[in-house]
Amino acid sequence: MLVAVLSDKPELREQFCKLVGKEAARNDITFYPCEAGITLVEPTNYPEKIQPLLYSLSVADYAVLLVEGLSPKVGELIIALNSMRVAGGIIVSNVPLPISGTVLDKYEKLPDLAAAAAKVKALQPEAAGEGTIALVHKAEQIKSLGHVAHGVVKSGRIKKHDRLFALPEKKEIEIRSLQVDGQDADEAAAGAQVSFVFSGEPFEKGILAPMRNDYEVSNVVNGRFAKSPFFRDELKGKIHAYTNMQYVEGTLNESDITLSQPLAFEKGEQIVIVDASNQKLRIAGIFQSKW
C-alpha cells in the first residue's frame, strides 16, 4: 500500500516520514518503506515543481495531509487530492480547511504527527486490483547493470522474465532482475516500490502494461474539459496534460487536447490539466477522455 505524505512544508513531510519509515530511494519523489506492505511516498521537490506532487498521487492508495497554516499551496494540495480522487486519508491540522464537498471531507482528522504515524503503521493493505500495471518515474543507464527502471506496481504483480509494453513509447521490454524495497526478489505485488534491470529499448518514464492492454496512444485526446471551481484565471496558450507519470505540453479546446508528444490513456480516463506558469494555482481542472 502506497501512502502519499503531503504538506506545503518539505521539512514537515520529512519529519513525518522519518517517524514512520526509513528512506530507501530519493529523486523527485522519495520512498520510505515502513510496516509490512506499507510504503510512504513523499513529493521531494514540491512545491517548487508540480510534477512530484502529481507523480505521488498517481501511485497513492491513501494520503496524509499535514497543515500548520493556510497558504495557496495548501489549497493546491486539497485541489490535487480531490482532482485525482484519492479517497482515503488523514488530516493533521489545527486550522479549519476548505474541504467541504471534496474527497477530503471523509478523511480522518487526527491531532498530531504521532497519532497519524500510529494510524499509518496500522493500515491494512488492500487486495491487489486485476491486471498488471506498473508506473515508472525514472529510468537510467547504469554501467555495470544496463537499463534500470524505478517505480511502483499499481495493480496485479510483475515477475522476473515478464515481457511488458512500455507506454507511451510502445517499446517491448523484458524484466531481467528485480528488487523490492532494495532487496532481490522474484516478483513484486501491487503497492511495492521496485527497481528492475530490463532488456529492450530504453525509455524514460510512464506505464508498463501487458502486451495486450486497453490503452490508447495518441497526440490528440477527445473528450470534455471541466475547469476547477477554484481556478479563477483564463487558460491562455500552452497547458500540460498529466496522467500516470506522463506530463506533456499541449493546447486545450473544449472537446480535445492536442499534445506535443503521444499520451497513453484509457477511454474515460480523467487527465489533469496544469497551468504551470500560474503563480496562484497550477491545477486548472480535469479533462475527461471520451469513452
Sequence and secondary structure as in RCSB ss.txt:
>XXXX:A:sequence
MLVAVLSDKPELREQFCKLVGKEAARNDITFYPCEAGITLVEPTNYPEKIQPLLYSLSVADYAVLLVEGLSPKVG
ELIIALNSMRVAGGIIVSNVPLPISGTVLDKYEKLPDLAAAAAKVKALQPEAAGEGTIALVHKAEQIKSLGHVAH
GVVKSGRIKKHDRLFALPEKKEIEIRSLQVDGQDADEAAAGAQVSFVFSGEPFEKGILAPMRNDYEVSNVVNGRF
AKSPFFRDELKGKIHAYTNMQYVEGTLNESDITLSQPLAFEKGEQIVIVDASNQKLRIAGIFQSKW
>XXXX:A:secstr
 EEEEE S HHHHHHHHHHH    EESSSEEEE STT EEEE TTTTT SHHHHHHHHH SEEEEEESS  HHHH
HHHHHHHHTT   EEEEESS    TTSGGGGSEEESSHHHHHHHHHT       SS EEEEEEEEEETTTEEEEE
EEEEESEEETT EEEEETTTEEEEEEEEEETTEEESEEETT EEEEEEEES   SEEEE SS  EEEEEEEEEEE
EE TT  S   S EEEEETTEEEEEEE SSEEEEEEEEEEETT EEEEE TT SS  EEEEEEE  
